[in-house]
């Protein structure tokens, strides 16, 4: 049998067309990539799928991809970035519901960390899916309200996180709350304490709707954390404060301070001024009230005893300056005890040679703490008694010229006489303020303290009061609408009160009336 075999011709293949096709496709791909056309922005599953793809990109932090899946990529990118950067969002979980037509609602759970405060923000928003004619794909119809329903359309608004200190709860020594409504005389003190100790508690955190023109303000759209208020316990006492407010409120312009001599605790402060607190921050020449310090200096240096004959002339000249008595009382040979009781300026001028300017300034600073840096817990003026000579020294001895005090200073002076030792006035515990207390170099010598207390008891008896007291007027404020100011201090038990008040005569009648009313109420 014979077999016939067919020999096939080898196939010749031309590779050029295939190579050209590959090169053409590569060119198209590279061009598309350069133009940003070929991205993984494809969506499937209709409205639901488009919404889920967009929300997944946003949740993953891929804001570029999320923006490209919208009808306005540039605006969406800007607003999504602002949402991330301005609200303190560190992560967001976005959970869509099923589509209703072309609309998909979704729940947002954003976790924020802003200025050391953390919170979770939950809200619901919605989006619509449309066919974008420029891409012929389904896209999220971009509106600012997609991010949060409060955002107006058209841009220009952002959501911003904000923190603010929770208001400090200020209490008295027993834990009773203090407010400007219930304790109006403490308005200045409470305002200062709120300012000083703001932020001590846990901060409140919220979200505002802000525009470029409101400087970061704007409507609050969410409060995420109300914060936790700090509690600040003061040395004040609500019962004493009420007594002072009730008494002083009947006399416009009166200022008062109550101190506990054994501790230095400030139990009450009263003023009706709005701009500053004259009871604590005032700097006035105290007039005759300063003679309490001058008497201490004269007694300590042995210049006088209560029985020393001094006299109280109608006028006295020292250093070329003539001084007179505001009250008009005179006596040719009155003992020092009567000079003290009548707050006789000319009697002290007669004694000006018995102490130096340094002696007087030292007594004020080193025994009574005047001019030291008091750390009370609020702003205070702590007295000023400069070292002076000549006629200026004589003027300082009777509380004129450059001497400056306020009601707090006078109360502290009287408290030092009462206890024998300067104890810096305190509104806030030193452990809270972190400030060291002012301390004097020496205490009041026992014999001086005994004499001064006897003199103040005699003054109180002459004034019809129980306990100890001293007062006078200052009338050298020619540029004031009310040039005469009364100064009065009184003590009873472990309590010292000092009052300043406008007066119509050269006697501290109003100041005394306030002090009497307070002491009668407390008793």
Secondary structure, DSSP 8 states (H G I E B T S, - for coil): ---------------HHHHHHHHHHHHHHHHHHHTT-SSS----SHHHHHHHHHHHHHHTT-HHHHHHTBS-HHHHHHHHHHHHHHH-EEEEEEEE---BTTEEEEEEEEEEEETTEEEEEEEEEEEEEEEETTTTEEEE---GGGT-TTS-TTS-EEEEEEEE----EEE-TTS-B--TTT-GGGHHHHHHHHHHHTTSSB-EEEEEEEETTTTT--EEEEEEE--B--EEEBS--HHHHHHHHHHHTTSTT-EEEEEETTTTEEEEEE---SSS-HHHH--B--GGGGHHHHHHHHHHTTS--TT-B--B-SEEEETTEEEE-SS---BSS-BHHHHHHTT-HHHHHHTGGGS-HHHHHHIIIIIT-TTS----SS-----B-----HHHHHHHHTT-TT-BB-HHHHHHHHHHHHHSS----BSB-HHHHT------S----HHHHHHHHHHHHHHHHHTT-SSEEEEEEE---TTSSS--EEEEEEE-SS-EEEEEEE-SSSS-HHHHHHHHHHHHHH-
